[in-house]
Amino acid sequence: MIERDFIAQKTKEYYIREYIEKKLDRVGISQIKLKKIPLGEKIIIDTNRPSLVVGSKGANIKSLTKVLKKKFKLENPQIEINEVKNLFLDASLVADYISNSLERFGSKRFKGVGHRVLQNVINAGALGVEVIISGKIPGSRARSWRFYQGYLKKCGDISVSGVRKAQKPALLKSGIIGIKVSIMPSDLILPDTIEILDEPIQVVEELPVEKPKKKATKKKTTKKRVSKKKAKTVKKEQPIVATVPVKEVKQEEKVVEEIMVKEEPKQEVVEPTPVKEEVSKEPVKELPVKESPVEEPKEMVSETEIAEENKKQ
């Protein structure tokens, strides 16, 4: 029957664990797992003192492999050791620590040991812890002492699968004392835990607007405008032209033409050049213009008058 094979396999694993725990007593063994692999059987031992489990030059492992082959008829047992990082988050290691301390210091200091263990477990990060010590402590009558701190589940599936539990005995002069430890780890997710997610906040980043680069322009040097003073122009008086009446000649009736006085050529007036204010701010001097004398008009004498004057002489 297949059921019998399962039962035989489980009982065999139980005896193997019991033998290893007795062989490696007070070494700090947390858990022992058995796995089947293609090469044979694999035994995984979790402990906080791997050097004591291995022994000097692997003596303990060699002796274990020989006994497992002969006594339990394992074909190729392979022992693997894992180190437990935190002692106070493992229930079996905490129970082992309490039993060793009670055997060493006696039952008079059990309260101090219990409270110290609670504080160490909570400081390690556990949600809750409970320690129950039962036996003839401290008197001749047996009773149980309960130490607890934090939050601990007592019922439901989480109390069975999530809470870590361990039991260890301690042998004293007064008798055997039982130690029961329950630890609720911090990584345990409870079914009634509700996580409210915050709405995602959209962060809008304002990109800087790139301004168009201006072309580098050379600065134009602007000269100051100099106000030019207008040079005064002198009007030249026109010469007066006199008309002289001409005597009538009896012999020849001719109209005597009016004699126009010849005008002298006009003198050119030199306009003064504009002077900049920056050089000198002296006012422009006006040059006096010489007026030309007006000549009197000469009378035109005809030839007949000249001949009459000659005869008289």
C-alpha positions as CSV (number, residue, x, y, z in Angstrom):
1,M,0.0,0.0,0.0
2,I,1.1,3.5,-0.8
3,E,-0.1,4.9,2.5
4,R,2.3,2.6,4.4
5,D,5.2,3.8,2.4
6,F,4.4,7.4,3.3
7,I,4.1,6.6,7.0
8,A,7.4,4.7,6.9
9,Q,9.1,7.6,5.1
10,K,7.9,10.1,7.7
11,T,8.9,8.0,10.7
12,K,12.3,7.5,9.2
13,E,12.7,11.3,8.8
14,Y,11.6,11.8,12.4
15,Y,14.2,9.5,13.8
16,I,16.9,11.1,11.6
17,R,16.0,14.6,13.1
18,E,16.0,13.2,16.6
19,Y,19.4,11.6,16.2
20,I,21.0,14.8,14.7
21,E,19.6,16.9,17.6
22,K,21.0,14.6,20.2
23,K,24.3,14.4,18.4
24,L,24.6,18.1,18.1
25,D,23.2,19.1,21.4
26,R,23.6,22.7,22.7
27,V,24.9,23.9,19.3
28,G,21.9,26.0,18.5
29,I,20.0,24.0,15.8
30,S,16.9,25.8,14.5
31,Q,15.5,23.4,11.9
32,I,16.4,20.2,10.0
33,K,14.9,19.5,6.5
34,L,15.2,16.4,4.4
35,K,15.0,16.5,0.6
36,K,15.4,14.0,-2.2
37,I,17.7,14.8,-5.0
38,P,18.8,12.8,-8.1
39,L,22.2,12.1,-6.4
40,G,20.7,10.9,-3.1
41,E,19.3,12.6,0.0
42,K,20.0,16.2,1.1
43,I,19.9,17.2,4.8
44,I,19.7,21.0,5.4
45,I,20.6,22.2,9.0
46,D,19.8,25.8,10.0
47,T,21.9,27.0,12.9
48,N,23.4,30.1,14.4
49,R,26.8,28.5,15.1
50,P,27.9,26.8,11.9
51,S,31.4,26.3,13.0
52,L,30.4,24.0,15.9
53,V,28.2,21.9,13.6
54,V,31.0,21.4,11.1
55,G,33.6,20.6,13.8
56,S,37.4,20.7,13.4
57,K,38.2,19.9,9.8
58,G,34.7,18.6,9.2
59,A,34.8,15.8,11.8
60,N,31.2,16.1,12.8
61,I,29.9,16.0,9.3
62,K,32.0,12.9,8.4
63,S,30.8,11.0,11.4
64,L,27.2,12.0,10.7
65,T,27.4,10.8,7.1
66,K,28.8,7.4,8.2
67,V,26.0,6.8,10.7
68,L,23.3,7.9,8.3
69,K,24.6,5.4,5.7
70,K,24.8,2.4,8.1
71,K,22.0,3.0,10.6
72,F,19.4,4.7,8.4
73,K,20.5,3.1,5.1
74,L,20.8,6.3,3.1
75,E,22.6,5.9,-0.2
76,N,24.4,9.2,-0.6
77,P,23.6,11.7,2.3
78,Q,24.7,15.3,1.7
79,I,24.7,17.7,4.6
80,E,24.2,21.4,3.9
81,I,24.5,24.1,6.7
82,N,22.7,27.5,6.6
83,E,23.4,30.3,9.1
84,V,20.6,32.0,10.9
85,K,21.3,35.7,11.0
86,N,19.0,36.9,13.8
87,L,18.8,34.6,16.8
88,F,15.8,36.3,18.5
89,L,13.4,35.9,15.5
90,D,13.6,32.1,15.7
91,A,11.4,30.4,18.3
92,S,13.4,27.2,18.7
93,L,16.7,29.1,19.2
94,V,15.0,31.4,21.8
95,A,13.6,28.4,23.7
96,D,17.1,26.8,23.6
97,Y,18.6,30.0,24.9
98,I,16.1,30.1,27.9
99,S,16.7,26.4,28.8
100,N,20.5,26.9,28.7
101,S,20.3,30.0,30.9
102,L,18.0,28.3,33.5
103,E,20.2,25.2,33.7
104,R,23.2,27.5,34.2
105,F,21.9,30.1,36.7
106,G,19.1,28.1,38.3
107,S,15.4,28.8,38.7
108,K,15.7,31.8,41.0
109,R,16.5,34.1,38.1
110,F,13.7,32.9,35.7
111,K,11.8,36.3,35.8
112,G,14.8,38.2,34.7
113,V,15.6,35.8,31.9
114,G,11.9,35.9,30.7
115,H,11.7,39.7,30.6
116,R,15.2,40.0,29.0
117,V,14.2,37.6,26.2
118,L,10.9,39.6,25.5
119,Q,12.8,42.8,25.1
120,N,15.4,41.3,22.8
121,V,12.7,39.7,20.6
122,I,10.7,43.0,20.3
123,N,13.9,44.9,19.5
124,A,14.7,42.4,16.7
125,G,11.5,43.5,14.9
126,A,8.8,40.9,15.9
127,L,5.2,42.0,16.2
128,G,4.5,40.0,19.3
129,V,6.0,37.3,21.6
130,E,4.8,35.0,24.4
131,V,6.9,32.8,26.7
132,I,5.4,30.2,29.1
133,I,7.6,28.5,31.7
134,S,5.9,25.7,33.6
135,G,7.3,23.5,36.4
136,K,8.5,23.7,40.0
137,I,9.5,27.3,39.8
138,P,10.6,28.7,42.2
139,G,9.0,26.6,45.0
140,S,8.1,23.0,45.4
141,R,4.7,23.3,43.7
142,A,4.4,23.3,40.0
143,R,2.9,26.3,38.3
144,S,3.2,28.2,35.0
145,W,4.5,31.7,34.4
146,R,3.4,33.6,31.3
147,F,5.5,36.5,29.8
148,Y,4.0,38.3,26.8
149,Q,4.5,41.5,24.9
150,G,3.1,43.0,21.6
151,Y,0.4,41.6,19.3
152,L,0.0,37.8,18.9
153,K,-2.7,35.8,17.1
154,K,-4.3,32.9,19.1
155,C,-6.8,31.5,16.7
156,G,-7.3,31.0,13.0
157,D,-5.1,29.7,10.2
158,I,-2.5,32.4,10.8
159,S,-2.0,31.2,14.4
160,V,-1.1,27.8,13.0
161,S,0.9,28.7,9.8
162,G,2.1,32.2,10.5
163,V,3.1,32.2,14.2
164,R,6.5,30.5,14.9
165,K,6.3,28.1,17.9
166,A,8.8,25.9,19.7
167,Q,9.0,23.7,22.9
168,K,12.1,22.8,24.8
169,P,12.8,21.1,28.1
170,A,15.2,22.2,30.8
171,L,16.6,19.7,33.4
172,L,16.9,21.2,36.9
173,K,17.5,19.8,40.4
174,S,13.8,20.3,41.2
175,G,12.7,18.5,38.1
176,I,12.1,19.0,34.4
177,I,10.8,22.5,33.3
178,G,8.9,23.0,30.1
179,I,9.5,26.1,27.9
180,K,7.1,27.2,25.2
181,V,7.8,30.1,22.9
182,S,5.5,31.8,20.3
183,I,6.8,34.6,18.1
184,M,4.8,36.6,15.5
185,P,7.3,37.8,12.8
186,S,7.2,41.2,11.3
187,D,6.9,40.0,7.7
188,L,3.6,38.2,8.4
189,I,0.7,39.7,6.3
190,L,-2.6,39.5,8.2
191,P,-5.9,39.1,6.3
192,D,-7.5,42.2,7.8
193,T,-4.6,44.5,6.8
194,I,-5.9,47.1,4.4
195,E,-3.5,49.3,2.5
196,I,-4.9,52.6,1.1
197,L,-3.0,53.7,-1.9
198,D,-2.5,57.3,-2.4
199,E,-3.6,58.8,-5.7
200,P,-0.7,59.3,-8.1
201,I,0.3,62.9,-8.2
202,Q,1.2,64.0,-11.7
203,V,4.1,66.3,-11.5
204,V,4.1,68.7,-14.5
205,E,7.5,70.1,-15.2
206,E,7.6,73.4,-17.0
207,L,10.2,73.4,-19.7
208,P,12.1,76.6,-20.1
209,V,11.1,78.5,-23.3
210,E,14.2,79.1,-25.4
211,K,14.3,82.6,-26.6
212,P,15.6,83.3,-30.1
213,K,19.2,84.3,-30.0
214,K,19.7,87.9,-31.1
215,K,22.4,88.5,-33.7
216,A,25.4,90.3,-32.3
217,T,25.2,93.8,-33.7
218,K,28.0,96.3,-33.5
219,K,27.1,99.5,-31.7
220,K,26.9,102.4,-34.0
221,T,28.9,105.4,-32.9
222,T,26.5,108.4,-33.2
223,K,28.0,111.8,-33.6
224,K,26.4,114.7,-32.0
225,R,24.6,117.0,-34.4
226,V,26.1,120.4,-34.4
227,S,23.6,123.2,-34.9
228,K,24.9,125.3,-37.8
229,K,24.3,129.0,-37.5
230,K,23.0,130.5,-40.7
231,A,25.4,133.0,-42.2
232,K,23.8,136.4,-42.7
233,T,23.6,137.5,-46.3
234,V,24.2,141.2,-47.1
235,K,22.0,142.6,-49.8
236,K,23.8,144.8,-52.2
237,E,22.1,148.0,-53.1
238,Q,21.4,148.3,-56.8
239,P,22.9,151.4,-58.5
240,I,20.5,154.2,-59.3
241,V,20.1,154.7,-63.1
242,A,19.2,158.3,-64.0
243,T,17.5,159.2,-67.3
244,V,18.8,162.4,-68.9
245,P,16.5,164.2,-71.4
246,V,18.2,164.7,-74.8
247,K,17.8,167.9,-76.8
248,E,15.9,167.8,-80.0
249,V,17.9,168.3,-83.2
250,K,16.3,170.4,-85.8
251,Q,18.0,168.9,-88.8
252,E,17.3,165.3,-87.9
253,E,14.4,164.4,-85.9
254,K,15.7,161.5,-84.1
255,V,14.7,160.0,-80.8
256,V,17.5,160.2,-78.4
257,E,17.8,156.9,-76.7
258,E,18.1,156.8,-73.0
259,I,21.6,156.2,-71.8
260,M,22.0,153.4,-69.4
261,V,24.7,153.7,-67.0
262,K,26.9,150.9,-67.1
263,E,27.0,149.0,-63.9
264,E,30.2,147.9,-62.4
265,P,30.8,144.3,-62.0
266,K,29.3,142.9,-58.8
267,Q,31.7,141.9,-56.1
268,E,31.3,138.4,-55.0
269,V,30.3,138.1,-51.4
270,V,32.2,135.4,-49.7
271,E,29.9,133.5,-47.4
272,P,31.6,132.6,-44.1
273,T,32.2,128.9,-43.7
274,P,30.1,127.3,-40.9
275,V,32.2,126.8,-37.8
276,K,31.6,123.8,-35.6
277,E,30.8,124.4,-32.0
278,E,33.2,121.8,-30.8
279,V,36.2,123.6,-32.2
280,S,35.3,127.1,-31.1
281,K,32.1,128.7,-29.9
282,E,33.1,132.2,-31.0
283,P,30.4,134.1,-33.0
284,V,30.9,134.6,-36.7
285,K,32.1,138.0,-37.6
286,E,30.4,139.8,-40.4
287,L,32.7,141.4,-42.9
288,P,31.7,145.0,-44.0
289,V,30.8,145.3,-47.6
290,K,32.3,148.2,-49.5
291,E,29.8,150.2,-51.4
292,S,30.9,151.2,-54.9
293,P,30.5,154.9,-55.7
294,V,27.8,155.5,-58.2
295,E,29.0,157.3,-61.2
296,E,26.9,160.2,-62.6
297,P,25.5,159.5,-66.1
298,K,27.4,161.1,-68.9
299,E,25.5,163.1,-71.5
300,M,25.7,161.9,-75.1
301,V,26.5,164.9,-77.4
302,S,25.6,164.6,-81.0
303,E,28.0,165.5,-83.9
304,T,25.9,168.6,-85.0
305,E,26.4,170.3,-81.7
306,I,30.2,169.6,-81.9
307,A,30.3,171.2,-85.3
308,E,28.4,174.4,-84.2
309,E,30.8,174.8,-81.3
310,N,33.8,174.6,-83.6
311,K,32.4,177.4,-85.9
312,K,31.8,179.7,-83.0
313,Q,35.3,179.4,-81.9
